[in-house]
């Protein structure tokens, strides 16, 4: 029993999508480059995820690069193209967000992307956590018609952000969903639920899977010096997803 709760899994592969569905996830947020906080996934990844997800909703993040959420005109145009492609490939929802240089919500350009996403629902992602005034941002995001906000309560983890999360949930009422995300673990999801009254939760549930490579050249690596290991992969764990759900509903 999910006790009226909704569970969204953040992941970065079609294979992980299948595992999340098997574990009982209601929705996935499909990304690439999770070490950069999640970027727009490839068309091929979206297409394969769509084939595998039959009972779990597929939301696609639209974020052209890592770093801040203040985008150039070229990046903004690319985001529009990516939304159109995600819709064409069968996404059930879009995840997006843009800020102004002063830390306010870029209402004009985000509203345009929300309109492009329709009729799909839109989540305003953790760009919210970088907004200068969370309560003003809340009202602006509601005015744009977004269905939910993903946030850690403007802290490094949702557990640390429970005070703001609880206040946002009260202020939001039935106008928008506030979905805690960031630092949620099996051991704290029930506490976050109790402290905030949240009904939706966003988390990853990875396990490290060893590479199938038997030949390994350890002198060479792909990418910068701060890097994931070459010969292992993080995949969503079906059993961990199930455990999160069980802990949240105890």
N, C-alpha and C positions, 0 to 999 in steps of 0.2 A: 504494500500500500504506500502511495506517495503522499498521502495526507494533504492533498490539494497543492502540493509543491511542484515546481518545474525545474528541471536540471539541464543546464547547457554545458557541453564539453568543448573546451578550446583545444584544437588539434591542428595538425599540419600535414596530413596525408589521407588518401582515400582508404588505405588499410586501417588507419585509426578510426575512421568513420564507422567502419563495419564493427570494430570492437566496441565502440561507444554504444552503438545500437544494441548489440548483444547484451551489454551491461545494463540496459534500461534507460539510456539517455532520451530525453524528450526532444532535444535539439542539439546541433553541433554548430560551432563557429569555425568555419574552415579558413585557415590562414596559410601563409608560407612564412619562413624566416622568423620563427618564434623568438630567437635570440635577440631580434630587434623589436620585439613586442607585437609581432604579427603584421605581415604585409599581404597585399592582394595575391591570392593563389593563381596559378596558371589555369588556362582554359581546360587543358587536359585533366588537371586534378579535379576541377569542378565537375566535369563530365563524368569521370569515373566515380566520384563520390555520389553523384546523383543516381547512378546505376545501382549502387550498393545500398543506399538509404531508402527503405520502403516504408518504415513506420516512424522514423526519426526525421525531424525537420532539418533542412540544410540552409543555414545562414552563411553568407559570404562577406568577409571583411573587404572593404575598399580603402586601401591605404597605400599610396604609391611608393613610399620610402619610410625609413626609420627616422628618428629624431623628432623634431617638433611637429606641430599640427597646423602650421601656417604655410600654405602652399602657393607656389607660383601659378601663373595663368596656365602654363603648359601642363603642370601637374593636375590642376583642376580639370582641364579638358580631358586628360587621360582618365581621371576618375569617372567622368560621365560615360566614356566609352566602356570602361570596365563594368559599370552598373548595367549597361545595355547588354553586354555579353553574358554577365551572370544571370540576368533574367532569361535570356535566350537559351541558356544551358540548363534552366530548370531550378534555379535557387528559390527557396521559400521566403527568404528575407535578406535584407541588406544591413550591413553594419558600417557606420561612417561617422565622421565628425571633423569640423574645421574650426580653427580659432583665428582671431585677429591678433596682431602683434601685441596689443595691450592686455591680452588674456581674456578678452570677452569672446562670446560665441560669434562666429562669422555667420550671422543669420541669413544674409542674402544668398551666399553661395551654398551653405548647407541646405537651405530651403529649396534651392534649385535641384540639388541632388536628391532630396526627398521626393520631389515631384517626378524626377526621372525614374525613381525606384517604384513608384506606384504601378499596380495596386499592391505591391509587396509591403509588408511591415518593415519599419526601420528602427534599428537600435543605434542610439548615439553612444559611441564607445568611450574609452577612458581618456580621450581628450578632455572630457568633463573634469577629470582629476587635475588637470593643468589650468582650469579656468580660475580667474581671479576672484569672482564672487559666485559661490555655488548656488545661492538662492536666486539670484538674477538669472544665472545660466539655466536653472531648472525651469523658470517661467518661459524663457526664450525657446528652450527645446520643446516644451509643451506647445507653445504657439506655432511651431513648425509642423506639428502633427506627428512627431516621433512616438513610437509605441512604448519604448523603454530606454532607460539610461543604464549603462554598465559603469560601475564605479566602485572604488575601494574606500569611498568616503574621504578622498583627497589625502590619504595616508599611504604608507608603504605596504600596508596589508588591510584587508577588510576587518580583521579583528581589532586593529588599532583605530580604524575608522568607524566603529560602531555607533558612536555618538552622533556623528553627522549623518550616517546612513539612516538611523532611526528618525532623525529630524526630517530628512528628505522624504522618507516614506509617509510621515504624518502630513507634511505639506503637499505632497503629490496627491494623496487620497486616491480616488479612482481615475485621475486624469492621465497618469502615466505610471508605468512599472519601474520601480527602482530595483535593479538587480546587482547585489554585491558580487564582486569579482576581484581577485588579487589575494594571494596568500591563503586561500581556503584549502584546508586539509581535512582528512577524515576526523582528526582529533578535535577540530574546532568548529566544524560546520553547524553542529547543533547549538553551540554557544552563540555563534553569530546569528542564527535564526532566533534564538530566545531574546537576544539583546536588541535586535532590530525589528523583528516582526516581518522580515522579508519572506516572500513567497517564491521567488526565483533565485537561482544560484548559478554562478559561472565559475568553472574550475577546470584545470587539466588533471589528468589521472594517468600519468605516464609510468612506464616501466622501461628499463634499459634492456635492449635486445642485442645480443652479440651479432656482429657482422658474419655473413656466410663466406667471406673471403678467407681462403686458406693461405694464399700468398700475400704477404704484407710488407710493403716497403716503408719502413718506419723513418726513413730520412726525408720523406716528402710529405707535405700536407697541403690541403686546399683551404685557402682563406688566410685571415690575419692570425696574429699570434694568440689572441684570445679566441679560442675556437672550441667547438665540440670535438670529441674524439672521432677519429676517422673510421674506427672499426667497431662502432656500436651505434645503435639508433634508438631514439625514444619513440615508443609506440604507446598508444592508449591501452590501458589494461582493462579488460572486461570486468575482472574481479574487483579492481579498485573502484570503478564506476558504481558497481553494485554496493560496495561497502559505503561509499559516500551517501548513497540514497538511504541505506539502512541506518546509518548514524544520524542523518538529518531528521529521520522520522521516528526515532526512538521515543 
